[in-house]
Amino acid sequence: MSAITIFCDFDGPIADVSERYYATYRQGLDWVQTQAQLQGADVAVRYLSKSQFWTFKQNRVPDRQIAHWSGLDAEHIDAFLAQVSRIVNHATLLDRDQVQPQARAGLELLRQCGVRVVLVTLRPPDQVMQFLDQHDLHWAISDLYGMPRVDAAYTNQASHKVERLRTAIATQQRQGYDLRHAWMIGDTEADIMAGQTLGIDTVAVTCGIRSSSYLQSFRPTHLLPDLWTACQKIQQRAILARQRG
């Protein structure tokens, strides 16, 4: 089958998770402060702005440091981190995820070009399908490879992404799809490392949870602002591939 196939991460390129992560951060601080008050202690919480918080996340500032800058001491930081891990995938917070600006237009462009989009994500598949249905994007996805663990996307280990992409590539090849022009699109070092490990071109997008300077250090094939820009490049490649036969 000659249709071009691209592999794409979900969080970052397609789903904007910044509001969920920021809400989780604030709720985690609120919880620690409440627990401390119940024990007769006083915690002077300092809420970072969303812009400050997201800039720190994009530049890989450790969560412990973010908690410290938010007014927590060593005694309360562990409790804060544990609470964040517990609630980050709660349904009321997952509803805060939104479609990245112009991601829909990019996916529509790929559909018009006959390019297949295969999601490779550390999110559980049911979470992804719920989001796609909620935002009427199920039409854009040809296949989906996710993780059973609900906390995998938050920890985002490169080894997990390599394993998921390896499975996706092997399965697509068994199904007869031509992967000579495949790309891996993502917003983290895990996506870049997975594509590099498995020998396909990588596209790092800077609209997600990593900054441009941080992603550049991993030497992706392309460093682009968003999925829409990536889809325009893929369209050009699809046209050239058809011209060459």
TORVOFI-533791 format. One record per residue: x, y, z of N, C-alpha, C, CB in turn. Coordinates in steps of 0.02 Angstrom, whole numbers, padded with zeros to 5 digits, always signed. Atoms other than C-alpha are relative to their C-alpha. Glycine has a CB too. Layout:
% residues N
XYZXYZXYZXYZ;...
% end
This chain:
% residues 245
+00043-00059+00000+00000+00000+00000+00045+00062+00000-00048+00000+00062;-00047-00055+00011+00080+00163-00058-00017+00063+00039+00002+00016-00072;+00018-00060-00038-00011+00289+00054+00054+00016+00051-00069-00009+00035;-00049-00021-00050+00109+00390+00160-00031-00006+00069+00024+00073-00013;+00021+00008-00070+00097+00349+00345+00044+00043+00044+00002-00074+00023;-00039-00035-00050+00150+00467+00483-00022-00024+00069-00009+00077-00006;+00013+00017-00070+00163+00425+00667+00000+00066+00040+00053-00051+00029;+00008-00064-00034+00107+00562+00785-00018-00011+00073-00054+00043-00034;+00019-00002-00070+00103+00591+00971-00067+00034+00007+00054+00036+00043;+00067-00029-00011-00064+00644+01046+00005+00064+00041-00045-00051+00035;-00008-00059-00042-00026+00762+01190+00054+00045-00030+00018-00019+00073;-00049-00047+00028+00060+00916+01121-00016+00018-00072+00070-00029+00003;+00017-00016+00069+00037+00904+00932-00075+00010-00011+00025-00054-00045;+00073-00002+00011-00152+00873+00941-00037+00029+00060-00026-00069-00017;+00035-00022-00061-00210+00898+01121+00043+00050+00038-00017-00060+00044;-00032-00050-00043-00165+01054+01219-00016-00018+00072-00024+00073-00018;+00011+00022-00070-00141+00991+01398+00021+00053+00051+00039-00064+00013;-00029-00050-00045-00073+01152+01471-00050+00022+00054+00022+00062-00039;+00050-00022-00050-00236+01203+01558-00011-00055+00052-00066+00018-00035;+00008+00056-00048-00254+01029+01636+00059-00003+00048-00008-00067-00037;-00058+00004-00043-00077+01027+01701+00002+00058+00049+00064-00002-00043;+00000-00058-00045-00094+01202+01772-00054-00007+00053-00009+00065-00040;+00053+00010-00048-00260+01162+01854+00019-00054+00051-00066-00020-00035;-00024+00052-00045-00183+01004+01927+00050+00028+00051+00032-00057-00040;-00049-00033-00043-00039+01106+01996-00034+00041+00054+00047+00045-00041;+00035-00043-00049-00156+01231+02080-00041-00042+00050-00046+00049-00037;+00039+00042-00045-00270+01096+02150+00045-00039+00048-00044-00050-00040;-00048+00033-00043-00118+01004+02217+00023+00045+00057+00060-00024-00040;-00020-00048-00051-00062+01160+02309-00057+00012+00050+00021+00067-00032;+00058-00010-00044-00238+01189+02377-00007-00058+00049-00064+00008-00042;+00008+00060-00041-00244+01011+02441+00053-00001+00056+00007-00064-00043;-00053-00001-00051-00076+01026+02531-00015+00052+00053+00069+00013-00033;+00015-00053-00048-00127+01190+02610-00057-00020+00047-00018+00065-00038;+00056+00022-00041-00292+01117+02670+00021-00053+00050-00056-00028-00044;-00023+00053-00045-00208+00962+02742+00042+00029+00056+00040-00052-00039;-00042-00031-00051-00082+01070+02833-00042+00038+00052+00051+00049-00033;+00044-00037-00045-00219+01179+02907-00038-00047+00047-00050+00042-00039;+00034+00049-00042-00311+01025+02970+00045-00026+00056-00024-00059-00043;-00048+00023-00050-00153+00979+03063+00027+00058+00042+00058-00036-00035;-00020-00057-00039-00137+01153+03136+00061+00036-00024+00010-00020+00070;-00059-00032+00028+00005+01206+03023-00021+00054-00051+00047-00053-00034;+00015-00054+00048+00016+01355+02905+00050-00005-00057+00003+00070+00034;-00042+00003+00059+00083+01341+02727-00016+00061-00043-00011-00067-00040;+00009-00061+00040+00108+01504+02632+00010-00017-00074+00050+00056+00022;-00004+00019+00070+00068+01445+02456+00007+00061-00045-00062-00041-00020;-00007-00052+00050+00125+01554+02311-00015-00030-00069+00073+00032+00001;+00020+00028+00065+00035+01516+02148+00039+00034-00056-00076+00009-00012;-00030-00026+00062+00140+01535+01992-00055+00016-00050+00051-00051-00029;+00047-00011+00055+00049+01611+01844+00004-00058-00049+00015+00068-00036;-00003+00054+00049+00005+01492+01705+00060+00008-00046-00065-00002-00042;-00057-00013+00044+00136+01574+01595+00065-00022+00034+00003+00074-00019;-00061+00020-00036+00271+01550+01728+00004-00076+00005+00001+00032+00070;+00003+00072-00009+00217+01372+01764+00017-00037-00065-00068-00022+00025;-00010+00035+00063+00213+01320+01581+00070+00010-00027-00052+00022-00051;-00069-00012+00021+00380+01401+01543+00048-00046+00038+00019+00073+00011;-00042+00046-00039+00458+01301+01684-00008-00072-00025-00019+00004+00075;+00011+00068+00025+00377+01140+01620+00035-00010-00067-00076-00014-00006;-00030+00006+00066+00436+01174+01443+00076-00005+00003-00020+00059-00043;-00073+00001-00006+00614+01197+01503+00025-00053+00050+00025+00068+00022;-00017+00059-00039+00612+01038+01608+00023+00017+00071+00055-00039-00035;-00013-00014-00071+00623+01124+01778-00034-00056+00040-00027+00071+00021;+00030+00056-00037+00595+00979+01901-00062+00022+00040+00052-00030+00048;+00062-00015-00037+00423+00970+01983+00015+00018+00072-00047-00059-00003;-00018-00016-00070+00508+00974+02153+00021+00074+00006+00057-00046+00024;-00022-00070-00002+00586+01142+02111-00060+00046-00008+00051+00013-00055;+00061-00040+00009+00419+01210+02048-00039+00003+00066-00044-00030-00057;+00035+00002-00065+00340+01155+02213+00035+00044+00051-00004-00073+00026;-00038-00041-00047+00479+01239+02311-00012+00075-00013+00076-00016-00005;+00012-00070+00018+00457+01403+02216-00073+00020+00014+00016+00011-00074;+00070-00014-00015+00271+01388+02255-00013+00003+00075-00045-00052-00032;+00007-00010-00072+00303+01400+02441+00001-00063+00042-00062+00034+00013;+00000+00062-00039+00315+01217+02492+00071-00017+00023-00028-00058-00042;-00064+00024-00025+00454+01148+02600+00005-00075-00010+00010+00019+00075;-00013+00071+00012+00528+00974+02597-00055-00044+00029+00067-00020+00028;+00050+00040-00034+00396+00910+02717-00064-00008-00041-00018+00031+00067;+00063+00001+00037+00254+00952+02598+00008-00015-00075-00034+00066+00009;-00009+00010+00072+00332+00931+02426-00018-00071-00021+00073+00014-00019;+00017+00069+00018+00317+00741+02425-00075-00011-00002+00032-00049+00049;+00073+00006-00001+00134+00753+02473-00032+00034-00060-00029+00030+00065;+00024-00036+00060+00105+00881+02335+00010-00041-00063+00037+00067-00007;-00015+00039+00061+00189+00773+02202-00044-00063-00004+00073-00021-00001;+00043+00059-00001+00091+00619+02256-00072+00018-00018+00002-00033+00069;+00068-00022+00015-00073+00716+02249-00008+00018-00074-00018+00059+00043;+00002-00017+00071-00034+00785+02076-00005-00063-00043+00062+00040-00020;+00002+00063+00036+00000+00608+02014-00067-00034+00005+00055-00046+00025;+00065+00032-00011-00164+00548+02088-00056+00032-00041-00019+00002+00073;+00057-00034+00029-00275+00681+02011+00008+00021-00072-00016+00060+00041;-00012-00029+00066-00194+00728+01845-00043-00031-00054+00073-00008-00017;+00042+00033+00050-00298+00600+01749-00072-00008+00022+00029-00068-00016;+00070+00003-00022-00461+00628+01842-00044+00030-00055-00010+00038+00067;+00045-00020+00055-00610+00650+01725-00013+00075-00001-00065-00037+00005;+00016-00071-00002-00646+00827+01784+00059+00042-00025-00019+00022+00070;-00058-00035+00025-00469+00878+01740+00014-00016-00074+00062-00016+00041;-00009+00018+00070-00459+00782+01576-00044+00042-00045-00016-00074-00010;+00045-00042+00039-00605+00888+01517+00030+00068-00017-00065+00009+00036;-00033-00064+00014-00488+01038+01518+00044-00003-00061+00040+00022+00060;-00040+00006+00061-00388+00969+01372-00038+00028-00060+00020-00074-00012;+00030-00030+00059-00421+01061+01210+00040-00019-00063-00005+00077+00008;-00035+00011+00062-00376+01041+01027+00048+00058-00012-00050-00008-00060;-00048-00052+00015-00218+01135+00981-00026+00044-00058+00069-00030-00017;+00020-00043+00056-00252+01287+00870+00029-00025-00066+00023+00072+00013;-00017+00020+00068-00248+01237+00686+00018-00074-00007+00057+00041-00024;-00013+00072+00006-00220+01052+00727-00054-00032-00044+00002-00034+00069;+00055+00027+00041-00391+01013+00651+00012+00014-00074-00067+00029+00022;-00013-00018+00070-00345+01107+00492+00057-00042-00028+00016+00075-00005;-00056+00041+00023-00181+01011+00482-00022-00071-00014+00054+00000+00052;+00023+00068+00010-00266+00843+00501-00046-00005-00061-00038-00025+00063;+00042-00002+00060-00394+00892+00369+00042+00003-00063-00048+00061+00003;-00046-00004+00057-00251+00936+00251+00029-00069-00015+00056+00050+00014;-00027+00067+00010-00175+00763+00278-00052-00046-00030+00026-00029+00066;+00053+00043+00028-00341+00680+00242-00009+00015-00074-00068+00011+00037;+00007-00019+00070-00355+00777+00079+00057-00028-00043-00003+00076-00007;-00059+00027+00036-00180+00716+00032+00003-00076+00001+00064+00029+00030;-00001+00073-00005-00221+00535+00074+00055-00025+00046+00009-00030-00067;-00052+00020-00047-00091+00532+00215-00033-00032+00061+00044+00061+00021;+00027+00035-00058-00127+00408+00355+00035+00026+00063+00010-00077-00008;-00026-00023-00064-00106+00467+00535-00009-00056+00051-00035+00065+00024;+00001+00053-00051-00060+00334+00664+00024+00031+00066+00046-00061-00021;-00018-00029-00065-00061+00394+00845+00043-00049+00040-00063+00018+00039;-00043+00038-00046+00079+00332+00958+00006+00042+00063+00071-00015-00033;+00007-00041-00060+00045+00393+01133+00009-00042+00063-00068+00034+00001;-00004+00034-00064+00076+00351+01314-00065+00007+00040+00059+00028+00041;+00066-00004-00030-00106+00390+01353-00037-00066-00010-00041+00059-00030;+00043+00059+00012-00231+00247+01377-00045+00012-00061-00043-00015+00063;+00040-00010+00061-00325+00219+01212-00070+00026+00013-00004-00065-00037;+00069-00022-00012-00496+00246+01292-00002+00075+00013-00031-00037+00059;-00003-00073-00010-00444+00422+01348+00006+00036-00066+00059+00018+00046;-00011-00032+00065-00385+00463+01174-00064-00002-00042+00058-00034-00037;+00060+00007+00040-00541+00396+01089-00056+00045+00026-00023-00072+00000;+00050-00045-00028-00651+00493+01209+00011+00072-00022+00000-00005+00077;-00017-00068+00022-00560+00654+01165-00016+00008-00074+00075+00015+00013;+00012-00004+00072-00569+00618+00978-00075+00003-00015+00032-00060-00036;+00072-00001+00010-00755+00582+00988-00030+00067+00024-00034-00058+00037;+00025-00062-00029-00787+00734+01098+00012+00060-00046+00032+00013+00068;-00018-00057+00043-00700+00849+00974-00008-00016-00074+00072+00020+00014;+00014+00020+00070-00757+00758+00815+00064-00004-00041-00049+00049-00032;-00064+00009+00035-00582+00706+00764+00014-00074-00015+00056+00029+00040;-00014+00072+00011-00602+00517+00752+00015-00016-00073-00060-00041+00023;-00011+00011+00071-00603+00530+00562+00073+00009-00021-00044+00048-00040;-00068-00018+00018-00424+00593+00564+00051-00055+00013+00020+00062+00036;-00049+00048-00025-00343+00439+00641-00012-00069-00032-00005-00005+00076;+00005+00066+00032-00306+00276+00549+00013-00056+00049+00050-00005-00057;-00015+00051-00049-00237+00180+00698+00026+00033+00063+00052-00052-00028;-00018-00028-00065-00193+00203+00881+00038-00052+00041-00063+00023+00038;-00040+00041-00045-00058+00131+00994+00010+00039+00064+00069-00020-00033;-00004-00035-00064-00074+00182+01176+00030-00043+00054-00069+00023+00021;-00026+00035-00058-00023+00127+01350-00056-00015+00049+00056+00042+00035;+00052+00016-00049-00129+00039+01482+00004+00040+00064+00002-00072+00016;-00009-00035-00064-00056+00139+01628-00024+00072-00007+00073-00002+00022;+00028-00067+00006-00150+00300+01662+00051+00055+00017-00060+00006+00046;-00049-00050-00018+00005+00388+01729+00059+00002-00048+00025-00011+00070;-00058+00006+00044+00122+00343+01585+00013+00064-00038-00011-00057-00049;-00010-00061+00038+00093+00502+01486+00030+00055+00043-00065+00024-00030;-00026-00052-00045+00131+00610+01637+00074-00011+00014-00040+00002+00066;-00071+00014-00012+00296+00523+01673+00041+00001-00064+00008-00068+00035;-00029-00009+00067+00334+00513+01486+00071-00027-00007-00001+00073-00018;-00066+00031+00006+00480+00392+01484+00015-00017-00073+00006-00062+00044;-00019+00012+00069+00574+00380+01320-00003-00074-00018+00070+00027-00014;+00000+00072+00014+00589+00190+01335-00070-00024-00017+00028-00039+00060;+00068+00019+00015+00400+00175+01335-00021+00022-00070-00048+00029+00052;+00018-00025+00067+00383+00282+01179+00035-00040-00054+00017+00074-00006;-00036+00042+00048+00517+00181+01089-00037-00067-00009+00073-00013+00023;+00036+00065+00004+00424+00020+01131-00065+00006-00037-00012-00027+00070;+00064-00010+00034+00257+00090+01073+00010+00012-00074-00037+00060+00031;-00012-00014+00071+00329+00157+00910+00025-00062-00036+00051+00057-00008;-00025+00062+00031+00421-00006+00876-00059-00047-00016+00050-00036+00047;+00059+00042+00011+00257-00101+00896-00042+00027-00058-00043-00004+00064;+00040-00031+00052+00166+00023+00785+00030-00011-00069-00008+00075+00013;-00034+00009+00064+00296+00013+00646-00006-00072-00024+00073+00021+00005;+00003+00070+00018+00301-00176+00649-00070-00021-00023+00023-00045+00059;+00069+00017+00018+00112-00191+00643-00020+00031-00066-00048+00022+00055;+00017-00033+00063+00093-00065+00503+00035-00034-00059+00020+00075+00002;-00035+00035+00053+00225-00156+00401-00032-00068-00015+00074-00011+00019;+00035+00064+00011+00137-00323+00428-00065+00009-00039-00014-00034+00066;+00062-00014+00035-00021-00242+00365+00011+00024-00072-00040+00052+00038;-00017-00016+00069+00071-00195+00205+00009+00073-00016-00052-00027-00043;-00008-00072+00013+00092-00008+00226+00073+00018-00013-00027+00041+00058;-00067-00023+00020+00241+00077+00145+00022+00055+00049+00000+00027-00073;-00023-00048-00050+00340+00168+00279+00064+00036-00021+00012-00034+00066;-00063-00031+00023+00482+00234+00171+00001+00075+00013+00009-00012-00075;+00004-00073-00010+00420+00413+00195-00030+00018+00068-00040+00032-00056;+00032-00011-00066+00362+00395+00376+00038+00052+00041-00003-00066+00039;-00027-00047-00048+00389+00530+00505-00028-00016+00069-00016+00074-00019;+00026+00001-00068+00372+00534+00694-00006+00072+00023+00045-00043+00048;+00013-00069-00022+00292+00696+00756-00015-00001+00074-00058+00032-00041;+00014-00004-00071+00296+00742+00939+00027+00064+00031+00029-00059+00036;-00021-00062-00034+00330+00877+01068+00049-00012+00056-00061+00035+00027;-00047+00014-00053+00454+00790+01183+00062-00036-00026-00034-00041+00055;-00061+00037+00017+00627+00714+01183-00015-00074-00010+00052+00009+00054;+00018+00071+00008+00543+00543+01199-00021-00015-00072-00056-00019+00048;+00022+00010+00070+00463+00564+01027+00060+00002-00048-00051+00054-00019;-00059-00006+00043+00626+00620+00947+00044-00062+00007+00041+00063+00017;-00043+00058-00012+00726+00479+01027-00031-00063-00029+00013-00009+00075;+00033+00059+00028+00596+00350+00974+00008-00002-00075-00075+00000+00019;-00009-00001+00073+00601+00405+00793+00071-00013-00021-00023+00067-00028;-00071+00009+00016+00791+00413+00791+00020-00073+00011+00044+00046+00042;-00017+00069-00015+00805+00241+00872-00024-00047-00054-00029-00020+00068;+00031+00045+00048+00691+00164+00742+00010+00023-00072-00074-00006+00015;-00022-00017+00067+00765+00254+00592-00048+00038-00043+00018-00061-00034;+00044-00041+00041+00628+00373+00538+00011+00074+00016-00074-00020+00011;-00008-00072-00010+00629+00562+00516-00042+00023+00059-00018+00038-00064;+00036-00025-00058+00575+00661+00668-00019+00074-00009+00043-00008+00063;+00024-00069+00000+00473+00820+00683-00016+00019+00072-00063+00008-00047;+00013-00024-00067+00480+00911+00849-00041+00064-00006+00066+00014+00040;+00042-00060+00001+00338+01036+00875+00007+00035+00067-00074-00018-00015;-00015-00040-00060+00362+01177+00999-00063+00027+00034+00045+00057-00018;+00062-00024-00030+00178+01205+01043-00019-00041+00062-00057-00003-00051;+00017+00044-00056+00182+01071+01179+00040+00014+00063+00009-00071-00020;-00028-00005-00068+00272+01036+01342+00076+00006+00002-00021-00059+00040;-00072-00012+00002+00451+01066+01284+00015+00063-00041+00038-00061-00029;-00018-00062+00035+00534+01228+01229+00040-00016-00063+00041+00046+00046;-00037+00007+00063+00614+01255+01060+00074-00014+00013-00007+00063-00042;-00072+00010-00013+00791+01268+01132+00013-00069+00030+00025+00055+00048;-00010+00066-00030+00769+01110+01234-00006-00055-00053-00052-00013+00057;+00009+00051+00052+00703+01009+01086+00056+00001-00051-00067+00011-00036;-00054-00005+00050+00839+01074+00970+00061-00039+00021+00018+00073-00012;-00059+00036-00024+00970+00994+01081-00001-00074-00016+00006+00009+00075;+00006+00071+00018+00904+00823+01029+00005-00011-00076-00066-00028+00025;-00013+00003+00072+00932+00863+00844-00055-00036-00039+00067-00034-00013;+00052+00029+00042+00763+00821+00767+00013+00017-00073-00070+00026+00022;-00007-00015+00072+00753+00815+00577-00029+00068-00016-00034-00054-00042;+00033-00065+00009+00634+00963+00582-00022+00026+00068-00061-00005-00049;+00025-00033-00060+00593+01087+00721-00051+00052-00024+00058+00034+00043;+00054-00040+00028+00424+01168+00686-00047+00024+00056-00040-00040-00052;+00041-00028-00053+00299+01274+00783-00061-00041+00020-00023+00067-00019;+00063+00035-00015+00146+01161+00770-00015-00053-00053-00058+00050+00004;+00019+00054+00046+00057+01018+00683-00019+00026-00068-00058-00041+00030;+00020-00029+00064-00015+01131+00549+00060+00011-00046-00037+00067+00012;-00060-00011+00039+00159+01181+00491+00031-00067-00022+00052+00041+00040;-00025+00067+00018+00214+00999+00496-00041-00031-00056+00000-00046+00062;+00044+00029+00051+00064+00947+00392+00012+00031-00069-00073+00008+00019;-00017-00032+00063+00110+01074+00259+00063-00031-00031+00009+00076+00009;-00061+00033+00024+00283+00996+00246-00015-00071-00025+00054-00002+00055;+00018+00068+00020+00206+00822+00238-00038+00001-00066-00044-00033+00055;+00035-00007+00064+00091+00880+00098+00050+00006-00057-00047+00062+00002;-00051-00008+00052+00244+00935-00001+00035-00066-00014+00051+00054+00021;-00032+00064+00009+00326+00767+00029-00046-00049-00037+00022-00030+00067;+00049+00044+00033+00168+00675-00024-00004+00014-00074-00069+00007+00031;+00002-00018+00071+00163+00771-00187+00062-00024-00036-00008+00077-00008;-00062+00023+00030+00346+00734-00223+00002-00076-00006+00060+00024+00041;-00001+00073+00002+00324+00550-00180-00044-00026-00057-00025-00028+00067;+00044+00022+00055+00180+00534-00303+00030+00015-00068-00069+00033+00005;-00033-00017+00063+00278+00623-00439+00055-00049-00018+00028+00070+00005;-00055+00049+00012+00421+00500-00417-00027-00070-00010+00049+00001+00059;+00030+00065+00008+00301+00355-00419+00018-00047+00055+00019-00029-00065;
% end
